[in-house]
Amino acid sequence: MPFKQWQQKIGETLDLPEDVFGGGPRITLFGFAVVKIEDFQQIISFSDEHVVVRVGMGQVELWGRNLVLAELSLHEIEVKGEIHGLKLQEGETCTKG
């Protein structure tokens, strides 16, 4: 059994959330000033007012003011600033509603 399937089987058996064993991205919001996205795939767009990041089977969209890229690693991104909104979109596209 491949490692990924083994992880998922253990997670299901222990009734753990999917993100614990890599089933999807983990998004953490700290107040209205910091968003950390783990297991992201690609930064689609980034400006001081709008950020779109591809994750798993969809996208995460942030908008606000004075947004800056505070941290970036291979699988994790942290955005700081005045966060006014966060939207999760399953599929290919995500637009401010």
C-alpha positions in Angstrom: 0.0 0.0 0.0 1.5 3.4 -1.0 2.3 5.8 1.9 -0.4 8.3 1.0 -3.1 5.7 1.0 -1.8 4.3 4.3 -2.0 7.9 5.8 -5.6 8.3 4.7 -6.6 4.9 6.0 -5.1 5.7 9.5 -6.8 9.1 9.5 -10.1 7.6 8.7 -9.7 4.9 11.3 -8.8 7.5 14.0 -11.6 9.8 12.7 -9.1 12.7 12.2 -9.8 15.7 10.0 -8.5 15.3 6.4 -6.0 18.1 6.6 -4.1 16.3 9.4 -2.9 13.7 6.9 -2.5 15.8 3.8 -6.0 15.5 2.5 -6.2 19.2 1.7 -4.8 22.6 2.5 -4.7 24.0 6.0 -5.7 27.7 6.2 -5.2 29.6 9.5 -6.5 33.1 10.1 -5.0 35.1 12.9 -7.4 37.9 13.6 -7.8 40.2 10.6 -4.1 40.6 10.0 -2.5 37.3 9.1 -3.4 34.3 6.9 -1.2 31.2 6.7 -1.9 28.7 3.9 -0.2 25.4 4.1 0.0 22.9 1.2 -0.5 25.6 -1.5 0.5 24.8 -5.1 0.8 28.2 -6.8 0.5 31.9 -6.4 -1.8 32.9 -9.2 -1.9 36.7 -8.5 -0.5 38.9 -5.8 -1.0 42.6 -5.2 -1.3 44.8 -2.1 -5.1 44.5 -2.3 -5.8 41.1 -3.8 -4.2 37.6 -3.6 -5.2 34.4 -5.3 -3.5 31.1 -4.4 -4.1 27.6 -6.0 -4.6 24.8 -3.4 -5.5 21.2 -4.1 -8.7 21.2 -6.0 -9.5 24.9 -5.9 -8.3 28.4 -4.9 -8.1 30.7 -1.9 -8.7 34.4 -2.5 -7.9 37.2 -0.1 -8.6 40.8 -0.4 -7.8 43.8 1.8 -5.2 46.6 2.1 -1.5 46.7 2.5 -1.2 42.9 1.9 2.4 41.7 1.9 4.1 38.3 1.5 5.5 37.8 5.0 6.7 34.2 4.5 7.1 31.8 1.6 8.4 28.3 1.6 7.9 25.4 -0.8 4.5 24.5 0.6 3.5 27.4 2.9 2.6 31.1 2.3 1.9 33.7 4.9 0.1 37.0 4.0 0.0 40.0 6.4 -2.0 43.2 6.1 -5.6 44.4 6.7 -7.5 41.4 5.6 -11.1 42.3 4.6 -12.2 39.0 3.1 -11.3 35.4 2.4 -13.0 33.1 -0.1 -12.6 29.4 -0.8 -13.5 28.3 -4.3 -13.6 24.7 -5.5 -12.5 24.4 -9.1 -10.4 26.5 -11.4 -11.5 30.1 -10.9 -12.2 32.4 -8.0 -13.4 35.9 -8.2 -14.4 38.5 -5.6 -18.2 38.4 -5.1 
